[in-house]
């Protein structure tokens, strides 16, 4: 009987997947049916219908640089006081002079309350003052810190997690591609993106790119790679996910697309067998096993985007970047974006839009942590079905599953890994 039930359950699951795949393009199945199929196979049994899968909040501060007798050149919003702690991140930055009023907006984790405003002179000296992340601040009070051992801040970095198989349900361990990305703007018409490929928890070919949604392709003068070679230099197979061999291309909406790589496996582990790329899980298990898994160094590339004369970058928020992966599913090249851009098409046309395929499930997540520990293979990031909480982030009241059920709860889940079930 148990064997029979298992077979029936397996056939039912396969049937659901086939129906789901067809339903993404079959107008005879309505939106509610489609949503029920997808959410019925997601690790969380009751997803908050208002969920945007967003861990960030915006903070806007106007900074007055009232610091006399110093050559102020920049103002910043910081995640901490760099005279008191290490690993402080620059959340936002603009150029400024003495007695300027500069408004900056940053996006930080919803769990954070206090951020810091800083004025920086041309020699790199910091004047730092705490702020609640709203209203105005200046440097004329007694709470300004400007001396001590300075721990040089670094630019805010996010971790992006991607699940393959969209629009089909995967195993939702969110480690199929793991990217860590930060951004800086050394001048008004220059942006620098630092991109690290950390893991490939998949055995199928996956490409990746970054869309700068608010940057017009025609405004770009050039995009250079500091390391002088691409992520997948000397790729031995014809490219087809992004068939243009250029570092950057025009998106379907006319925006700038930075071409990261055609094949994630080749980036981290460029090995071929009998003319084929060897595909094993890379940096997603804590052990190496021949023909199954490998542990290798991560790889980083630094892209400098220079705009044409007279053009400037208007949007300084790192969270507005749109990194995505590209997969082949059922003969179609499909993109996997974070939920904010889930139904956007950057390079390939494959969807009927959110009105036809809407659901509340994410296949990619943005985590406000540069060192986020992603799940190891076959461990879901967080399961909550029928009262059972399980997975890599499953501590009660701090779990991914509870956040999935209620987008206002367990907002700090990403800080509470189950060490035996994450990669570190």
C-alpha positions in Angstrom: 0.0 0.0 0.0 2.8 2.4 0.9 4.5 1.7 -2.4 1.3 2.3 -4.3 0.7 5.6 -2.5 4.3 6.7 -3.3 3.8 5.9 -7.0 0.4 7.7 -7.1 2.0 10.7 -5.3 4.9 10.8 -7.8 2.6 10.6 -10.8 0.5 13.3 -9.4 3.5 15.6 -8.8 4.8 14.9 -12.4 1.3 15.7 -13.7 1.2 18.9 -11.8 4.6 19.9 -13.2 3.5 19.2 -16.8 0.2 21.0 -16.3 2.1 23.9 -14.8 4.5 24.1 -17.7 1.7 24.1 -20.2 -0.4 26.5 -18.1 2.3 29.3 -18.4 1.2 29.7 -22.0 -2.2 28.1 -22.0 -4.9 30.8 -21.9 -7.6 28.2 -21.1 -6.2 28.0 -17.5 -7.1 31.0 -15.5 -4.8 33.0 -13.2 -6.2 31.5 -10.0 -5.6 27.9 -11.2 -2.1 28.8 -12.3 -1.3 30.4 -9.0 -2.7 27.4 -7.0 -0.5 25.0 -8.9 2.6 26.9 -8.4 2.0 27.8 -4.7 0.9 24.2 -4.0 4.4 23.0 -4.8 6.3 25.9 -3.1 7.9 25.0 0.3 5.5 27.4 2.1 1.9 26.3 2.1 0.2 29.7 2.6 2.2 32.5 1.0 1.3 36.0 2.1 -0.7 37.4 -0.8 0.9 40.8 -0.3 4.4 39.4 -0.4 7.0 41.3 -2.4 10.0 39.2 -1.1 11.7 42.4 -0.1 13.9 42.7 3.0 14.7 46.4 2.5 13.5 49.7 3.6 14.3 53.2 2.3 16.0 55.9 4.4 16.3 59.5 3.2 18.4 62.0 5.0 19.4 65.6 4.2 22.9 66.3 5.3 24.3 69.8 5.9 28.0 69.9 5.6 28.5 72.8 8.1 32.2 72.0 8.8 34.3 75.1 8.5 38.0 75.2 7.5 38.0 71.8 5.8 37.9 70.8 2.2 34.8 68.5 2.2 34.4 66.5 -1.0 31.7 63.8 -0.3 28.8 63.0 2.0 27.8 59.4 2.7 25.3 57.3 4.6 26.9 54.5 6.5 25.8 51.3 8.2 27.8 52.1 11.3 30.5 54.3 12.8 33.8 53.4 11.2 35.7 54.8 14.2 34.0 52.2 16.4 33.5 49.1 14.2 34.8 47.2 11.3 32.8 46.1 8.2 31.0 49.4 7.9 29.3 49.8 4.5 28.7 52.9 2.4 25.0 52.9 1.7 24.8 56.0 -0.4 27.2 58.7 -1.5 27.2 62.1 -3.3 29.8 64.8 -4.0 29.5 67.9 -1.8 31.4 71.0 -0.5 31.3 72.9 2.8 27.8 74.2 3.7 26.0 72.2 1.1 22.6 70.6 1.8 22.7 67.1 0.2 19.9 64.6 0.2 20.8 60.9 0.1 18.6 57.9 0.0 19.7 54.4 1.0 18.1 51.0 1.2 18.9 48.9 4.3 17.6 45.9 6.0 14.2 46.4 7.6 15.7 45.1 10.8 18.1 48.1 11.1 17.1 51.4 12.7 20.2 53.6 13.1 22.5 54.6 10.3 25.2 57.2 10.2 25.8 60.3 8.1 29.4 61.2 7.2 31.2 64.1 5.6 34.6 63.2 4.1 37.4 65.6 3.1 39.8 65.2 0.2 42.4 63.5 2.4 39.9 60.9 3.5 39.1 62.2 7.0 35.7 61.3 8.2 33.2 63.3 10.3 30.5 61.0 11.5 27.1 61.6 13.2 24.3 59.1 14.0 20.9 59.5 12.5 17.6 57.6 12.5 17.5 57.6 8.8 15.1 60.5 8.2 15.0 64.3 8.4 18.0 66.5 8.5 21.4 66.2 10.2 24.4 68.5 10.5 27.9 68.5 12.0 27.6 71.4 14.5 26.6 69.3 17.5 28.6 67.5 20.2 27.8 64.0 18.9 30.2 64.2 15.9 33.1 61.8 15.9 36.1 62.8 13.8 39.1 61.1 15.4 40.4 57.7 16.4 41.3 54.5 14.4 39.4 54.6 11.2 38.2 51.3 9.7 37.8 52.3 6.0 34.2 51.7 4.9 33.5 49.5 1.9 30.6 49.9 -0.5 27.3 48.1 0.3 27.2 44.6 -1.1 24.1 42.4 -1.6 23.9 38.6 -2.1 21.6 37.4 -4.9 20.3 33.9 -4.9 18.8 32.2 -7.9 16.7 29.1 -8.3 16.6 27.4 -11.7 13.6 25.8 -13.5 11.4 28.9 -13.7 8.4 28.8 -14.2 8.5 25.3 -12.8 9.0 24.6 -9.1 12.5 23.7 -8.2 14.0 22.4 -4.9 14.2 26.0 -3.7 17.6 25.7 -2.1 18.3 29.0 -3.8 22.0 28.1 -4.6 21.8 27.4 -8.3 23.6 30.6 -8.9 24.9 32.8 -6.1 26.2 36.3 -6.9 27.6 39.0 -4.6 27.4 42.5 -6.1 28.3 46.0 -5.0 28.3 49.4 -6.7 30.0 52.8 -6.4 30.0 56.0 -8.4 33.4 57.6 -8.4 32.1 60.5 -10.5 28.7 61.7 -11.7 29.1 59.8 -15.1 31.0 56.8 -13.8 29.7 53.6 -12.1 31.8 50.7 -10.9 30.2 47.3 -10.3 32.1 44.5 -8.5 30.5 41.1 -9.2 31.5 37.8 -7.6 30.3 34.4 -8.7 30.3 32.4 -5.4 28.4 29.2 -6.3 26.8 27.1 -9.0 24.5 24.6 -7.3 23.2 23.2 -10.6 24.2 20.7 -13.2 22.6 22.6 -16.2 24.0 25.5 -18.1 23.1 28.9 -16.7 24.1 32.3 -18.0 23.9 35.7 -16.2 23.7 39.4 -16.9 22.9 42.6 -15.1 20.3 45.1 -16.4 20.7 48.8 -15.4 17.1 49.6 -15.9 17.5 53.3 -15.6 20.5 53.6 -17.9 19.8 54.2 -21.6 22.0 52.1 -23.8 22.5 55.0 -26.1 23.9 57.1 -23.2 26.8 54.7 -22.6 30.2 55.6 -23.8 32.0 52.4 -22.8 32.1 49.5 -20.3 35.5 48.2 -19.3 36.6 45.2 -17.2 39.4 46.0 -14.7 40.7 42.5 -14.8 41.1 42.8 -18.6 39.2 39.6 -19.3 35.7 38.4 -19.0 34.3 35.9 -16.5 34.2 33.2 -19.2 37.2 34.1 -21.3 38.1 31.5 -23.9 34.6 29.8 -23.7 35.0 26.9 -26.1 31.3 26.6 -27.2 29.2 28.8 -29.4 27.2 31.3 -27.3 23.5 31.4 -27.6 22.0 32.8 -24.4 23.6 36.2 -25.1 24.8 35.7 -28.7 26.5 39.1 -28.9 30.1 38.6 -27.8 30.3 42.2 -26.5 30.7 43.1 -22.8 27.5 45.1 -22.9 24.3 44.9 -25.1 21.0 46.7 -25.6 18.1 45.3 -23.7 14.6 44.9 -25.1 13.5 48.1 -23.3 16.6 50.0 -24.6 18.4 49.8 -21.3 22.0 48.8 -20.6 22.7 45.1 -20.2 26.1 43.9 -18.9 26.9 40.5 -20.2 28.4 38.6 -17.3 28.8 35.0 -18.5 27.4 32.4 -20.8 28.0 29.4 -18.6 28.5 29.6 -14.9 30.2 26.2 -14.7 32.9 27.3 -17.1 33.6 30.4 -15.0 34.4 28.6 -11.8 35.6 25.2 -13.1 36.6 25.4 -16.8 36.9 21.6 -17.4 35.7 19.7 -20.4 35.1 16.0 -20.9 34.7 14.5 -24.4 34.0 18.0 -25.8 31.4 18.9 -23.2 31.6 21.2 -20.2 31.9 19.2 -17.0 28.9 20.1 -14.8 29.0 19.4 -11.1 27.7 21.3 -8.1 30.3 24.0 -7.3 30.7 25.5 -3.8 27.3 24.2 -2.8 28.4 21.2 -0.8 31.0 21.2 2.0 32.9 18.3 0.4 34.2 17.3 -3.0 33.0 14.2 -4.7 34.2 13.2 -8.1 31.6 13.9 -10.9 29.2 15.4 -8.3 30.7 18.4 -6.5 33.7 20.6 -6.4 35.1 23.3 -4.1 37.0 26.1 -5.9 37.8 29.8 -5.4 35.2 32.3 -6.2 35.8 34.6 -9.1 35.3 38.4 -9.3 35.1 40.9 -12.1 34.9 44.7 -11.9 33.0 46.6 -14.5 33.4 50.4 -15.0 30.4 52.0 -16.9 31.2 55.4 -18.4 28.4 57.6 -19.7 28.8 60.0 -22.6 29.6 63.7 -21.9 26.7 65.5 -20.2 25.0 62.3 -19.0 24.8 61.3 -15.3 23.6 58.4 -13.2 20.3 59.6 -11.6 19.6 56.6 -9.4 22.2 55.7 -6.8 20.4 52.8 -5.1 22.3 49.5 -5.3 19.1 47.6 -4.9 17.7 48.9 -8.2 20.2 46.8 -10.1 18.6 43.9 -11.9 20.9 40.9 -12.0 19.3 37.8 -13.6 20.2 34.4 -14.9 19.1 32.8 -18.1 18.1 29.1 -18.5 16.6 27.0 -21.2 13.2 25.5 -20.1 11.1 23.4 -22.6 13.0 24.9 -25.5 12.6 28.5 -24.4 15.3 30.7 -23.1 13.9 32.2 -19.9 15.2 34.8 -17.4 15.0 34.5 -13.7 14.8 37.9 -11.9 14.3 39.0 -8.3 10.6 39.5 -7.5 10.8 43.3 -8.1 11.5 42.6 -11.8 10.0 39.1 -12.0 8.0 39.6 -15.2 10.4 42.0 -16.9 12.1 40.7 -20.1 15.6 42.0 -20.4 16.9 40.1 -23.4 14.4 37.3 -24.3 10.7 37.3 -24.8 9.0 34.4 -23.1 6.1 35.6 -20.8 2.6 36.9 -21.2 3.2 39.3 -18.3 2.0 39.4 -14.7 -1.7 39.7 -15.6 -1.6 36.2 -17.1 0.9 34.4 -14.9 0.8 36.2 -11.6 1.7 34.3 -8.5 3.4 35.2 -5.2 6.4 32.9 -5.5 10.0 34.1 -5.8 12.7 32.3 -7.8 15.4 34.8 -6.9 16.1 36.7 -3.6 18.1 39.7 -2.7 19.8 39.4 0.7 21.2 42.5 2.5 24.3 40.7 3.6 27.6 40.4 1.7 28.5 37.1 3.6 25.1 35.4 3.6 25.4 31.7 4.0 23.3 30.0 1.4 21.8 26.5 1.7 23.8 23.4 0.7 22.4 21.0 -1.9 18.9 19.5 -1.5 18.2 21.6 1.6 15.4 24.1 1.1 16.0 27.6 2.3 13.0 27.3 4.5 10.0 25.0 4.5 6.7 25.6 6.3 3.9 23.2 5.4 1.3 21.6 7.6 2.8 23.2 10.7 6.3 21.8 10.0 9.2 24.2 9.9 12.3 22.9 8.3 15.3 24.0 6.2 18.5 26.0 6.3 16.7 29.0 7.9 14.1 27.4 10.2 14.6 28.9 13.7 11.1 29.5 15.2 10.2 33.2 15.0 13.2 33.8 12.9 12.5 31.5 9.9 12.2 31.9 6.2 8.9 30.0 6.3 7.2 32.3 8.8 8.4 35.3 6.7 6.9 33.7 3.7 3.5 33.3 5.4 3.6 36.9 6.8 5.8 39.5 5.1 6.0 41.5 8.3 7.3 38.7 10.5 10.7 37.0 10.9 12.3 39.9 8.9 15.6 38.8 10.4 15.5 35.2 9.3 18.6 35.6 7.1 20.7 36.1 10.3 19.8 32.7 11.8 21.2 29.8 9.7 21.2 26.2 10.7 25.0 25.7 10.4 24.8 22.1 9.3 22.6 23.0 6.4 24.4 26.1 4.9 27.6 26.6 3.0 30.4 28.4 4.7 
